[in-house]
Amino acid sequence: MFESIFPLVLFALVATSTPGMATTLSTASGAQFGFRRSVPLMAGSAAGLASVAAAGAVGLAGLLAAAPFLQLAMKIAGSLYLVWLAFKIGRGGPPNLDVSMAKPNSFFGGAGLQWMNPKGWAMGLGAAASFAALANGPLQLALLLGAVFGLAAALSLSLWCVAGTLLARLLRTERQWRALNIALGLLLAASVIPMWRSA
């Protein structure tokens, strides 16, 4: 059985490990709050991607294509949310001095992020089209894609969060922290651009 789904697992691992808004946010959260306090964000983001992949498999893409205003509303909401997060991250200082981001993002914040993430939709829809033969119908495909993408995202976001935690150990001055936060904030803000290129 694993041999038949290995290409899907490999695709999901590579796709979820590449830099994007969720990985940047996990890195920033790891640097600011550490791994343990970032778990709700990462779990929510993994669950959100799992649900996006499952929804793509059962045909939500058809609804979005039939009602372009829903897609536009998702893009606007997603862009505003990401710019707001980028601003908060960019203004942050060292963890003990930071007052702008007093707590890490929640499970629901992480999940909602994936529903507005064009990379997540592209991964889910691409996987649904490419690996439909692995399942007997849309429901089974939704379960398979949801499980594979949820687990792959949990692993990759954990690795990005650990990278952020390691960065936090290397940074000694407030100036170094500000530079890191500004860089992460700018990267997160830049992740909005792909949403509007496909418009």
N, C-alpha and C positions, 0 to 999 in steps of 0.2 A: 504493500500500500504506500509506504513512504517514498519508494522509487517513483511512483506516479505523481506525487505532489511535490517532490524535491525541487523541480523548476519553479513552482509557485513560491515555495519557502525561500529559495534563493532570491527571486525577484522581490519579495516583500522585505527581506533583510537589507538588500542593497537600496531599495527605494526609500525605506524608512531611515536609513543611516545617513543619507545625503543631507547637507545643510539646508535648512528651511526655517520657517517661523517656529515650529514646535521644537526643533533641536536648539535653536538659538535661545528660546525661552527657557528650556530645560538647563542649558549651560548657565544662563544668567541666574536662574533660581538656585542652582547648585552653588554658584559662587557667592550669592547673597545669603542663602539660608541653610546650606548644607544638604546632604542627600535625604536624610530622614524627613525634614520638613518639606521637601520638594515632592515626596511620594504622591500626595493627593493630585498635584498638577500633572505628574507623569501618568498616573493611573487614569485620570480623566481624559488626557490626550490619547492614550492607547485605546480606551473604551470608545472615544469619539471617532477615531480612525476605523476601529472595528465596525462601528455602526454605519459609517459612511460607505465602507466597502460592501457591507451587507445591503444597504439601501441601493447602491449602484447595481448590485446583482438582481434585486427584485424589481428594478425599473423606475426608481425615482428620477433617473436621468431623463426619462421620457416626459415626466411632469415638468421638469425644469425647462426642457426644450419647448414644451407646449405653452408655458407661461413665463416668458422672458422677464417679466417684471419681478418674479420671485428671485430669479438669478441676480438681477440688478440690486434688489433689496439686500440679498445676502452679501453681495460685493461691497455695498456701501456700509452695512453694519460691520462686516469683517475689517474693512479698511479703517474705520473709525476706532474700533476696538484695538487693533494692532498699533495704530499711531499713538493712542492713549498709553498702551503698555510700553511702547518704545520711549515715550517721553518720561514715564516714571522710572524706567530702567536707566536711561541716560542721565537723569538728575541724581541718581543714587550715589552715595559715597561708600566708604567702608561699612561693613555690616553693622558695627557698633555705633556708627554715626548716622546711619541712614534713617530718615524720617519719612521719605516720600513713598517707600514701599515697605510698610511696617510688617506685612505678613506675605507669605507666598500665595500665588494664585491657587484657587480652589479646584476641586475635582470638576465642577461644572464649568469653570472658566476654561480648563484644559479641553473638556469635551466640546464645548461650544466653539472653541478655536478651530477644531478640525472640521466642523460643519461649514465654516467660512473659508476653508483652506483649499485653494484651487489645486495645489499639489496633491492633497489627500484625495480629492475627487478624481484627478487624473489617474492616480495610482489605482483607486478602487474600480473605476470604469475600465481602465486598461486591463486590469486583472480579470474582470468579469468577461470581457470580450475574448481575452487570450486563453483563459482557463475554464471556459464554460463546459468543455467536454469532460472535466473531472467530476461533474455532479449530474445527478438525475433530476434536473429541474431547478427553477430559480430559488426555491426555499433551501434546498440542500447546498446550492452554490453560495447563497447568502451566509449560511452557517459556516461553511468551509472558509470563505474569504474573511469573514468576521473574526474567526479564531486565529487564522494565520496572521492577518494584519495586526490584530490586537496584541498577540504575543511578540511579533517582530518589533512593533513600536515600543512595547514595554522594555525590551532588551536594548534597542538603540537609544531611546531617550535616557535610560539609566546610564549608559556609557557616556552620553553627552553631559549628563548631570555630574557624573564622577569627574569628568574633565573640568567642569566648572569648579568643583570642590578643590581639585588640585591647583587650579589657578589661584584660588583664594589663599592657598598656603604660600604661594610665591610672592603675592603682592604685600608689600610692607608699608607703603605710604598712602596717604589720602590721594595724592596726585596719581599714583599708579591705579588706584581703584577708580578714580574719576575717568581716567583714560579707558580702562576696560569697560566701564558702564556706558560711556559714550559710544565706544565701538560696537558693543552689543546692541545698544538702542538704535544706532544707525542701521545695523544689519537687519534688525527686526523691522524697522520702518521700510527698508528697501525691499523686504519680502512682500510688500503690498503691490509693488510694480507689476509682477506677473499676473495679478488678478485683473488688471486693466488692459494688459496687452491683448488678452483674448476677447476683449469687449468688441 
